Amino acid sequence: MKNLNRNYYNPFFSHIYVEHEVMEHPRARRILDRFAGAQIIEISHYKDVFCRKGQNAALQHRSQKLIVAKKQGSLLYRGALPCQSFGNEHFYYTSCVMNCMYHCEYCYLKGMYPSGNIVIFVNLEDYFCEARRMLARHPVYLCISYDTDLLAFEHMTGYVAEWLKFAKDQENLTMEIRTKCANRGLWSRMPAIQGVIYAFTLSPQAVIDAFEYGTPSLEQRIACVAEAMQHGLAVRLCFDPMLYCPDWELHYGVMLEQIFAQIPIERLADVSVGTFRISQDYLKKMRRQEPYSAIVQFPYQNDGGICRYPKALSGRMEKYLTDRLKTYLPAEKIFVWEQEDS
């Protein structure tokens, strides 16, 4: 067990794997310049490293490495059933970065990806071209920060700024940027663009302490929300996933009091509510890697391939939170995954 101590691991991003094709790409060079002391390893294809057998994503989170690559094939994907679509018919997501620097114990990425390392794709122009082709056919609701926390990487990539430049000229695009990041210095550089929504995942401090390792505190996130709203940005609050824990009613109730005491409620775009749910296939992989995790090993109910809390418990949790939210917000601003997609 001593060998699991973080002190025995290499520093984060001590090694950077770069596809030969993008070695001289301007975005790749900017990333490499930030890590002058890293060991650079040239590779043919990112999957040679990211998808090799025998990896343990949970352990790799203790010492993540970086892979810089070019994304091939499809770049925009249909939103998955467990995700909130907010009533949008043409709901898509994209992944110009795969994996996250935060280490949330319940994160589905640990079951989705074979590796805990991070991949950054540098060919953003290809993403923009595919999005334009789709927008020529119909409006698009596009989530750009589902398989990572893109704002947490902004100091390294500047990708949110590039997506904002793209979104500025797209009339039929609604773009969501989801985050737990609390870098308050970002907001003065983020222009308020019609159709761009910043979605902040908020959890009680007890949940953050127990399950969301390395993420900002609730107070830090609230301060970040308030600052983003002061700069005129459209803000969504995501109480999703709600996690069951001892005294959950108390913790979620106190959380709401903290939030609405510090933000201008009238400027809030909307809120999202949903209890924890995950694909059965992802959960199966996570259970092999995290045998001692209470949240991963919980006896979830399997509903058509989606594992979730028993219906009585999830219903009680969601009703509790939505009832409390209705004392602050009109009902039409509250989106509940259960009601929308089930």
Secondary structure, DSSP 8 states (H G I E B T S, - for coil): -GGGSGGGS--TTSEEEEEGGGTT-HHHHHHHHHTTTSEEEEES-THHHHT-TT--HHHHGGG--EEEE---S--EEE--TTS--TT-SSEEEE-SEES-SSEETT-THHHH-S-SSEEEE--HHHHHHHHHHHHTTS-EEEESSSSS-GGGGHHHH-HHHHHHHHHTT-TTEEEEEEE----GGGGGGS---TTEEEEEE---HHHHHHHEET---HHHHHHHHHHHHHTT-EEEEEEEEE---TTHHHHHHHHHHHHHTTS-GGG--EEEEEE-EEEHHHHHHHHHH-TT-TTTSS--EEETTEEES-HHHHHHHHHHHHHHHTTTS-GGGEEEHHHHH-
